[in-house]
Amino acid sequence: MKNPNTLCFLFVSLLCLFSYSNHQALAYIDEALKQCLIRHSQNHTAIFNDIYTPDNSSFVSVLQYPIKNTRFNSSDTPKPFSVITPREEPEVQAVILCAAELNLRVRIRSGGHDYEGLSYTTPAEKRVADQNPFLVLDLINFNNVAVDTVKKTAWVGSGATVGELYYRISEKSKTLGFPAGVCHSIGVGGHFSGGGYGMMLRKHGLAADHVVDARLVDAKGKVLNRKSMGKDLFWAIRGGGGNTFGVVLSWKVQLVDVPETVTTFNIVKTPDQNATNIVHKWQSIAPKLPRELFIRIIAIGQNPVQAIFNSLYLGPADTLLKILQQSFPELGATRQDLGEMSWIESVLTIDGFPNGTDPKALMGTIVNNGQPNYFKGKSDYVKNPIPVEGLEGVWDFLRENNSGLLIMSPYGGRMDEISESGIPFPHRAGNLYKIQYFTSWSEAGREAYENHMRWIRRMFHYYTPFVSKSPREAYVNYRDLDIGTNSMPNSTYGAQSNNWGVKYFKNNFERLVRVKTKVDPQNFFRNEQSIPPLSYIVN
Ligand code: FDA
């Protein structure tokens, strides 16, 4: 066996050679990694079977399978030199130790939904890619879900989807649920790392509010749990964003009680049907309704523009009808609009599955099936109702782009009760609602890309007077590199020029930096929007 120091020296020289002979250098890196894994693994044969390099016929499918955003799945998207899909904790430890030893960058991937592709690439359009070769550590095999209905808890692997979690809960109980995202294919790993919200937000808060333990591999390759990681690190991983503090392998979550009968509805209004005034009223009342009621608006750019009032009520239809007639008569809801079902059926319905779909469908993921799906999202927080004239301008934007949409999600209820510093996710009391701006397209090429990016950025600019200021807050799980990035390749954070961290985390950013400085001072876990250690902050 070679001396590790010799290997390391050899490796630094190889990185210098990198630009001269890319292919050869990658082969050396691959070999150096394997040699290192032999030293650090008890059973290196097992992990060797889970390493995919470009010369492996499965490399492309393993890399591309979970990619949701075609913007980061083209021939010029920077690719990892390897995708590793470990099955056991010691394998993850060995990968981290070897990546650190060989100065390789690691991108951690759970469900692959990152809006800017940060879990599997360095964004091509920025052209500031980290110069070091990188590998993708894909947790797809860490997908075990173990539900304990007596203690009302579950351990869930980071590579499981929220749909798998929901389904496994429903297999065992009709009156337990979990408050996480709407789309079943979202990975638990990234979702919980950034907060994670869904239709039970007002009653129960975020997914991250319900994390009671976790297992994590840190930058030194150690496996930690809640007790051994300590209060600060346990605080930081519950909403401080992924790929910063370590590889979270699994999470223990507190489940929530749900009634046997819940009610959903979808009521569509167009501007001709008084949509503007109804949305205007919704802004003030939706955050104050009983917390069991979540009515979000999905406004879509069609002709005519539609405002879809999409709702979950944790209770029976008759009670909901009374609440709506009393507090929101403008919506004109009737008993026929309201559908009663079990909580798990509501998960399927709100996610767009046809009536009667077997809940097992939640175990599947969404694959693009060769259909390109380019998208861009952004977010904002609204603290005061937007005037009617402001909303009318929004319809004009939506009329321009029939694949553009806005999702407005009301806050209030439980969100008002949790302190801004309880976990790193800071957007609590004082917010009426969150806006997600979204556009998607299927045409390849620069023109479509430019048109859609210009549209969403103009829309975002239009909203400036109506949304939060100093900072203009954003939700880290709707990752948006427009709001600022670290300077790659070293991942330095420009405190004066670039305050993306404060937009995502407000005052919690400072504590996140302190935690990072303590647990990963060398900035091993880093990407374009990872929390920097203090020494990486420049003015
Ligand atoms: P992915 O694997 O891409 O990871 C995201 C980030 O976390 C990356 O930086 C990655 O490196 C890091 N990371 C991943 N696993 C990690 C781990 N185990 N340890 C440490 N770091 C890790 N959000 C929401 O709150 N409510 C919603 O309803 C929805 N709906 C939704 C629908 C669709 C179609 C998309 C594409 C996205 C959403 N989201 C959402 C946003 C979603 O919460 C966000 O993209 C999550 O980061 C996705 O987590 P994944 O594990 O899938 O992403």
Boltz pocket constraint, residues with backbone or C-beta under 6 A from the ligand:
constraints:
  - pocket:
      binder: B
      contacts: [[A, 68], [A, 107], [A, 108], [A, 109], [A, 110], [A, 111], [A, 112], [A, 113], [A, 114], [A, 115], [A, 118], [A, 119], [A, 139], [A, 158], [A, 180], [A, 181], [A, 182], [A, 183], [A, 185], [A, 186], [A, 187], [A, 188], [A, 189], [A, 190], [A, 191], [A, 193], [A, 194], [A, 195], [A, 196], [A, 197], [A, 198], [A, 241], [A, 242], [A, 243], [A, 244], [A, 246], [A, 247], [A, 248], [A, 249], [A, 477], [A, 478]]
      max_distance: 6.0
